[in-house]
């Protein structure tokens, strides 16, 4: 059934599958820190300096290395060029008039998102170049963090006893390396932009496609002692000799005036900008270059609705913002770096935290921008009724929130093309709520709108072969749509199963609502969400078939582990249910709703007894109560409910849902079996383990490691005082993904013991920020040790 659907979708309709099980994206061990802020598209630069992954159209990726996109250095002494080299180890078949093949032995790469450093020791020249790459990804900043820009600051150290003239040339092809580059009608033009006494100059590359046209801008900052020259257009498929000789002659480019001609069909064009300065003997100078892109007005795949990106609020939507964006980036990057350093420094300087954790904590944040992320403005004429539908009138702050902060969405994964996949966002949401909480609130309002409305359009579901409504009222959707269709307008792109009967989606909404309130104390948000929480919990109650206060799973794939069947009461969904019931009691208390508080207090009392009676086996909670062969499997995620309660401060005292002794025993068992008995304790926690120490192979997912789940498990261990075990568990994932498998900046959803992986570049590993929250909570409760650094509280 899936194959027939896949064939029709990809071969007849010529569209991308929302999950392509037959044509996975191949692993390339080349990626580095992506460029760009949140929601304006991203361009990834590899660790060898190449521009190699492009996501300008929302949610659509191209994995092409564009060979013309390079930095080239020219050194001159006493009026003579003594060294000129493309800073690339490549030896391509095009642009053979350039000097390629830089020896990689002399280059070094470091990344700490959103910054990266490339150090080039120029062999035989006694000159060192350090390129510092900066993107405006700044916690609690909702303006500059939206900008589609990246800055390259070149620090030049001259170890010679004589002055040297240094030029850095930045060349760029008009396009992203796809067939659209040859579609004709593209053109380039030089520009200069001056404001507040600061001048920036460069070239605009206008890419004039029929849908979602854009402009690329390469530029440099003019200042005393720095000259900026350009080449408006050259052929990147030719030898490139004219470009090379132009630079070689005097370390500058000719800077012709006027626009280039439009490209013919089949023709490709490129441009270059050069920044030059004199560096004194034994001295140091800085050259500043930038890359900006302006695709302000976007359509998704259906081409039905026009969307304006967030940054258009500040830079306009006419498509002429690239010069102003370039100027803003080159004159503000120092401020961005100060803010980034103020945010990161307390964690980086905390000697109690291991180095791998610091790397993982910040570098996993790449997905906030590079997860097909889109951040758009509401149309100015948008009314509350346009957003809410017939049933959403109770969301009184929906319109003000979305007007002020826009709409935010990111993909489940670069291969799993569904926006805001909610069962997965449950894990990843910690990064948003801790760093950009208003985006989490905006996302929650969008989910709430879909909850209170229904979609009566029927659809055939692939794996269960049934026809059902796309979404039922008072049920949380699986996702808010496919970038190839019309997100927000048509939700639930996922059609493997009918998710109306999933047991975890409603619960994850309720838990996030209170967690958000607990961390940001927005009482207006809590009041708006309270009726929605009541509605989804009422909807969830139907899954308690025997009225024992505990929901049951249905014997089919009905939660985030959508290939691992659960039957009866379960540790995962049952634990989430009890946590959500506890949270309902707490929210009712906060809001003074005594009737609802009593209702859920009674349910919680019954449910806790049933949960312990049916699932606790003396050491851990059984996978489910079905009595099947794998019912007693040890699930690494069995304490997910406790994890969230701990993050909400509801894990002790009168709100203790799961006995502390049982939680600690379960976590120790998971550490002994799922972690230490799997791959020698070096790969994190396998999802399912049999009591005899053999992985549960009853499904493909039970024998996988899910990186995002492991980070959540580690956070739970830290919350419960098992700090060493938590770090050891999480370290296994970091070492496997970032070091052994070479998956930097493409952390997958899952891997197995024998180097089999699934779904590169995935949302769930953002859950590592729940480890940071757990550390912060412990630090805030503990007395300060004498002369010992504290784990920092996030801003």
N, C-alpha and C positions, 0 to 999 in steps of 0.2 A: 504493500500500500504506500509506504514512504517512497519507494523507488519510482512508482508511477507518478506520484506527486512531484518528486524531484525532477524527473525527466520533463514533465510538462512545464514546470516553473523555469528551469534553467535552459532547456533546449528549444522549447516552443515559444514561451513568453519572453525568453532572453532576460530573465530577472534573476537576482541572487536569492538563494534560499536563506531563510532566517537562521537555520542551522544546516550547514552542508556537511552531512555525515560521510559523504562520498569523496569530497575534495577538500581535505583539511589544508590549512595554510602550512607550508613546510617550515621547519625550524631553521632559522638563520642566526648564527651566533655572532651577529654584527652590530646589534643596536646599542645606542647610548642614550643620553639624556635628551628627551624631546624638547623642542622649542615651542614657545607660545603660552599664553595665559589660558584661562578657563573658558571654554565654550566658543572660541573663535577659530577652531581648527588647529592642527599641530603639524609640525615638520620635524621628523626625528633625524638627528645627526648621529652617525655611528661612532664607535670608539676609535675608528681609524680616521675619522674626520669627514666621512662621506655623508651626503644627504640622501637618505635611503628609505624612509617610510613617510608617506604623505596622507594626511586626513584633513582635507580642506572642505570637500562636500560632506555634510553632516553624516557621520556614521559609516562612511565609505573609505576604504583603505586602498592605497596603491603601494606595492612593495618594490619600487624600482630605485636603483641607485642611478642618479643622473650624473654622468661623468663630468659634464662641463661645470658642475657646481663645486667650485674649489677655491681654496686660498693659495696664493702664490707669493713667495717672498723674493725680493730683489735687493741685493746689497751692493753699494757703490762706495769706492774709496778714491779720493783724489780725482773725481770726474770719470772714473772707469767702473763699469759693472764687473764685479769680481765673483758674484754668485747669484744664480737665479734658479729657483727650484719650485715646482708644484709640491705642496706639502701633502703628498699622497703616495702611498706605496703601490698604487695601481700602475699598470702598463697597458693602457687601453688601445684599441684599434683606431680610434678617432683622436683628433687633436694631437697627431704625432709630431707636430712641430714644437710641442712643449717638452720640457725636461721632466719626465715622470720618474717613478721608481725611487722615491725617497726611502732611505734605509730605516725600517721600523725599529731597529735597535736603538736609534737615537730619539725616539718619541715615547711619551708616557701619557696615559689617560687616567683621570680620576673623575668620579661623578658623585655629587651629593645633591640630589634634586632639591630645588630647581636650577642648580648651577653645575657646571662641569669645567674641567681644566685640561688643556692639552699642552704639554711641554715639548718643545722641539729644540734639541741641541744641534745646531747646524754644523755638520762635520767639517773640521778644518778651518772654521771661520771665527772661533772664539766669540760667537754670538748665540745667545739663548732667547728663544721666543716662548712666551707663555700666553696662550689664548684662553681667556676666561669667558665662559658662555653663561649668560644670565637671562632668565625668563621671569616675568612679573607674577610669580605665584606666591602670594603674601597672605597669611592668615588674617581673617577679619577685614580684608580689603575687598570691596565690591566694585571698585572702579578700575584701578590699574591691573588687578588680577584678571580682568576680562580682555586684556589687550592682545591682539594677535601679532606679537613682536618677539624678537630675540636680539640680544646685543652680544657682540664679540669684542672684548677688550684685549688688545694685544700689548703685552708688556715686553719691551725690548731691552735686553741687557747686553751692553757692549763691553766685552772683556779685553778689547784691543787697546793698544797704546795710541791709537789714532781715531779721529772721528769717522763715523760711518753713516752714510745715507741709507735709510731703510724704507722700503716700500712694501706694503701688503696689498695685493690685488685680490678682490673678491669677484669671482665670475659666477654667473647664474643663467641657466636656461629659462626661457619664457615657457613655463609649464611645469609639469610634475613627472615627465618622462613617459606619459601615456600617448596613445594615438591622437588624442586631442591636440597635442603640441603641433601636429602636422595638419590640422584641420583648416588652416589658412585664416587670414584676417587679424592676426596678432601683430602688435607693434610696440616699440619702445620709445621712450623720450627722456632726456635729461631733466633734472629738476634741482632747484635750490629753495630752501625754506628757512626764513629768518624770523626769530621772535625773541623778544627780551634780550637782544644783543647776542644771541646764540645762533649760529648758522650751520645748517646741515645741507649737504649736496649729494646727489646720486643719480640713479636711473630708475624710472618706472617701467615695468614690463607688463603691458596690458594684455591679459589673456581673455579673448573675447568669444567665449562659448555662448551658445544660445541659452542655456540654463546655468545659473550660478556663475556668471563671469566674475573674474577677480583681477586684482593688480598686485604684482609683487614689487617690492622696492628694496634695492640695495643702496646703502648710503654710508657716509662717513661724516664725522664731526670736524668742521673747520675751526681751527683755533690758532693762536700765535705759534708759529713754527711748524704747523701742519698744513700741507697742501692736499687738496682733493681733486683728482682728475677722473675722467671716465671715457669709456668707449660705448657708444649708444647701441651698436648692434654688430654682431659677428656670427658666422656660421659655426655652430658647435659640432657639426658632423664633418667638417672639413679638417684640414691640417692645423688650423689655428695659427699658422706661422706669422700672419700679419699682426696678431695680438702680441705674440711673444716678442717679435722684433721691436714693436712699439715700446713695450716696457723695457726691453733690454737696452735700448738706445740711450735713455736718460732717466729710467726709473719712474717715468710718468706715462700717462695715456694722453692721446691727442685731444680729447675733449671736443669732438665736433658739436656744433650747435644744431638745433632742429630735431624733428621727429624722424624716426626710421620709416621706411615704407611698410605697408601691410605685407605680411607673409603670404606667399602663394600656397595653394593646397599642396601638401607634401613637403613644404619647406619649414625648417625650424630656425629660430633665432635665439640669440643670447646677448648678454651685456656684461660689462665689467666696471667696477669702481676701484680706484686706487688711492690709498692714503699714504702719504710720505712725510718723513721728518728726518732731521739730522740728530744722531745720537752721539754725544761727546765721548771721547776716550774714557774708558772705565765708568761710563755713565749709563743712564736709564731713561727711557722715554715711553710714552703710551700712545697708541693709535686706537681709535674707537670706531667700529663699524657696526652696522645693524642690518637686520632682515625684517621686513614687515610685510604683511599681506592683508589685503582689504577685500573681503567677500561679504559685504554688509547685508545683502538681501538674498535669502536662501529659500529654496523649495526643497522639500523632501521628494522621495521617489514618485509620489502620485501627482506632484506638481499642482495640487489643488489650492494650497494656501501659501501666501507670502509671509515669511517670518523675517524680522529684523533682529540681528544679533545684539547682544547686550552692549557691546562697546559703541554701537551707533548712538546711544544716549549721549555720549560724550564727544563723538567725532563725526556724527552725521551718517546718513545712509545713502548718499548720492554716488558712492563709489570713487570719491576723490580724496579719501582720507589718508592715503599712504604717506604723503609727505609730512603731514602733521603727526601721524603715528611714529614715523621715523624720528622726527625732531623730539617728540615727547620721550621716546625710549632712550635716545642718546643723551638727553639732558636730565633724566630722572633715574637712570640705572643705579647711580651711587646711593640715592635714597632707598631704592629697592633693596640693595645689598645690605644697607644698614639695618633695615627691618628684618630681612631674612636672617642676618647674623644674630640679631637680638632674640629672635625666635629660637634659632637652632643652638646657639652657644651654650645655654645652661645644660642642655642634654649632652652636647658633644664634650663638655668639660666635666661631666659627672663621671668620676673614676669608678663609681660603683656599677656602671652599665657597660656591658661588653661591647667591643668595637663593632662586631657583626650586627648587633641590634641597632646601633646608631645608623649604620648604613641601610639596613632594611627599613627602619622606621621612616626615613625620609625618602629613600629611593622608591619604595612601593607607592608613594604618592603620585608617581608619574601617571597613574591611571585616572586621577581626577581630571587631568586635561586630555590625556591620550586615549580615553575610553570612548572614542566617538562622541565626545562630549559636546552638547549644544546648550547654549544659554541665550534665551531670546527675550525680547521685550513684549509686553502686551500691546496690542494696537491701542492708540490713544483714545479711540472711540469705543473701546470694549466696555460693555456693561456687565453688571453682576449676573444678570439672567443669561447672558451669552456664555458665561463660564459655568454657572451652577446647574443649568438644566432645570427641569420642573421640580426636582426633589431637594435641591441643594440650598434653599433660601436661608437655612439656619447658619450657614458659614459666613458670619457677618464680617470677618476680617480677611476673607479670601481675596477680595478685589484689592484692598489696600496692600496686602502682602505681595501679591503678584505684580501690582503696579510698581511697587518700590524696588523689588528684588528680581522681578522677571521669572521666567520658567526655566527650570534646569532639568537636564536629563543626561544620563550616561548609559552606555551599553552594558549588558551582562558580560560581554567579552567581545574582543575584536572579531572573533569568529561566530559568536552567539549574538546575533544582531537583534536584540530586543532592548528597548529603553526602559530603565528603572525596574528591572526584573526584581520583584519585591522580596521574594524569599531569599535572594542573594544580597540585596541591598541591606537587609536586616543585619548582616555581618559587617558590610562595608560602611554602613552609615556612621560608624564611630568617627571616621576621618572627617566627614562633613560636619557633624554636630560639634566636634571639638575645634575645627579650624574655620569653617564657613557655616555657622549655624543657621543663618538666614536661608541658605540654599536647602538645607535639610527641611526647614519649616515650609518653604515654597513647595518642595517635592511632596511633603505630607499633605498639603492642601490639595494638590493635584490628585493624589490618591483618594483623599476624602471625597472629592467631587465624583470620582468614578464609583465609589462605594454606594453613594446614595442614589445613583441613577442606574438604569439597566439598559442593556443593548439587546433588543429582541431579534437581531439578525441571527439566523441559524447558521451553523458551520459543521462540517464533517471533521471529526478529530481522527488523526492518523493512526495512533497506536491502539485506540480502543474501538475504532470503527463505528462510533456513534455520532449522531447529529444532536447538537444542543445549542442553546443560546450562547453567544460569544461571552456575555457576562451577565450574571444575575444581580438583582438589587441586594444591597446590604452584604455583599461579598467583595472582599479585596481582590483586585485584578492581579493576575500574574505579572503583567508588564503594561506599559502605556503605549506600546506600538513599535512597529518596524520602521527604521529610517527609509526603507524602500517603499513605504506606503505613506501614511499620514499620522504620525504619533499624536497623542492626546485626542485626536478626532476618533480614531479607531484603535481600541486597546486590545490586549491579549493576542499579540502576534503568535505566541506559542500555541501550536495546535497539535503537539504530540499527544496531550491528554486534555480532557475537560477539567480545568482547575477549579470549577465551582465547588467540587467536593474535596479539595485539598484542605488538610486539617491545620496547616501552619500559617497560612497567609493572614487570616483575620487576627490571629494571636500576635503575630509579629507587628501588626499595625498598632495594636493596643500597647504592647510593650514599648515600642518606639515613642509613642505619644508621651507616656509618662517619663521615659528616659530623657527625652528632649526637654520636657518641663523641668525635671529635676536638675538638669545641667544649666539651663538658660533662664529659668524662672519667668517664663512668659505666660502669665495667667490668662490673658486674652486668648492665646492659642489653646490652652487647656480647656477653657470654657467652650470654644468653638468645636473642639474635637470630642468633647464628652458625649453628646448625643450620637455621634458616629461610632464611638467605642461601644456604647450600649447596643447599637444596632448590630454591629458585627459579632458581639458576644452572644446576643440573642440568636443570631443566625447559627453560631457555632454550637449552641446548646443542643441542637438536634442530633449532634454526633455522640451525645451521652445517651446511648440506647437504653441502658438499664437504670438510669437515674441514680447512679452511685457517686455523682459529683466528678466523674472522670470521663473524658471523651475516649472513643475507640477509633482506631484506624480501620479502614475498610477492606484490607486484603488485596489492595491494588496500589499502584504508585500514586500516593496521595499527599506528598510533601516534597521538600526540596531534594531529597534523595529519590529522584523520580524513576530510578530503575531498581530500587531496593525495596521490595514489598514488605509492608507491615500489617499485622493482623491483630485486632483487639487493642487492649491498653498497651501503650508503648512508652519507653523511657524518653524518647525525643519529643513526640507531640504531647504526651501526657505531662511531661515536665514543663513544656512551654505553656500548656493550658493552665496548670496550677500557678505558674508565674503570672500569667495574664489575669487570672482571677484575683490573685493577691494585689496586683496593680490596680484592678478595678476597685477593690476595697479602699486602697490608699487614695485614689483619685476622688472617690465618693466622700471620703473623710475631708479632703482638702476643700471640696466644693460644697460641703454641708448637705449632701444628699443621703440622709439617714436610711431611707427605704432601700435604695440600691446597695448601700454599704451592708445592710443586714442580709440582703438577698445573697450577695456574693460571699459574705462571711460564712453563711450556712453551707454554700456550695463548697467553699474551700475546706471547711472542716470535714465534710464527707469525702471530698476528693483526695485529701492528704492520706486519710486512712486507707482508701482503696488503692492508691498509688503504692504505698508501702507494702500493703498486703499482697498485691498482685505481682509486683515487680522486684522488690528487694529480696536478694538471695543470701544476704549475710555479708557479702563483699562488695557488690555493685548492683546496679539496676539492670535487669534483663532487657534485651532488645525489645521484646514484646511478650504478651501473656498467652500467645496462641498455643504454646506447647509443641511447636514444630521443631524440626531438627536444629534450626539456627536460632530458636527463640532465646537461648541462653547466651548468645553472642555478646561480646563486650563492645559496645559502641563508643567510639571516642567522643562523640558529641552528646552523650547521654545527660550531661549537666548543663545543657544550653539554657534551660530556664533559670538555673542558679547563676549562671554567668551574667544574664541580664539583670537579675535582681541585685546582684552584687554591684553592678555598675550604677544602679539606682539607689543604693544605700538601703535596700530592703532585705538584707541577707542575715539579719540577726535580731535578737530580742523578740518583740511581739509579732514581727513580720517574718520570722523564720519559717519557711515553707518546708524545706528539706532538712532533716536533722543534720547538724554539722558533722557529726561522727560518720554518718552515711556518705555525705558528700566527700569528705576527706578520704574515706576508705575507697570509694569509687575512683577518685582521681589517682590514688596510689596504685590501684589495680590497673587502670589505664596506662599509667607510666610503666609499670612492670611488664604488662602484656603487649599493649598496642605500640608502645614506644621502644622499650629495651629489648623485647623479643622479636622485633621486626627490623631486619637489615642491621642487626647489631647495635640498634639504638642510634643510628646515624641519619635517618631519613624522616624524622618526625613520627606522627602517630597514624597508623593505618586505620581506616574508618571502622572496620569490623575485625574482631579477633575472637577465635574460639577459646574456651577456657583452657584447652591444652596447649595454647601458644602457637596455633597455626592460623594464618589469616582466613577469615570467612570468605569463601569463594562462591557463595550462593548467588551473587550478582556481580556485575562489573564494578559497581560502585563500592561494594563492601570491601573489596580488596584494593581500593585506591587510597592514596593520601590526598586529602583536600587541603591545600595550603592555608586557605582562609579559615577553615575549621580548626586547623592546628594552632593558628595564632589565637583564636578565640579560646581554645582549650588551655593554651599557655596563660592567657589572661585570667582564666578561672583558677588555675593553679596558684597564680600570684595572689589573687584575691583571698585564697584560703590558706595562705602562708607557705605554700610549697614553691617558693621562689626559685630555688635552684633547679627543681624539676621542670618548672615552667620555661626557664631559659634554655635548658637542655633540649626540651621538646621542640621549641620554636627554632633553635639553632640548626636542627637537622634539616628543616625545610630550607632555610637560607642557604646552607652549604650545598644542598642538593641543587637548588634552582639557580643560584647566582654563580656558583663556583663549578660544581661537577658537571652540570648539564649546559652551562653557558647560556642561560635564558634571561640574561639581564634585560630589564625593561620590557619583558614579555612573560611575566610570571603566569603560569597556566593555572587552570582550575585544579588539575589533578595529575598525579603521576603514580606509576606502580614501581615495584621493586626493581624490575629489570629494564629501566630506562624507557618505558612506554609512558607517554604523556597524553593529555587531552586538553583541548581548548586553550591555546596560547593567548596571553594578555587578557586577564580575567579580573572581574570586579572584586571578588570575595576577599583576596589577600589584603585589601585595605583594612580589614579587621585587626591588623597589627596595632592600630591606634587604640584598640581596647586594652592592649597590654600597657600602653602608656597611661591610660586612665587608671588602670588597676595600680600601677606604680605610684601615681599621684595620690590616689586615695590612701594607700598605705603610708606614704610620706606625710600626708596631712594629719593622720591619726597618731603617728609615732612621735615621741619626744625627740627633739633635735639632738643627734649625737654630737659629742664635743669634737670640734675641728674636723668635721666630716661633711662633705657636700651632700645636699639634699636632692632628691628627685624633684625636678621643677614642676610647679603648677602651670598648666598651659594658660596662655593669655586669655 
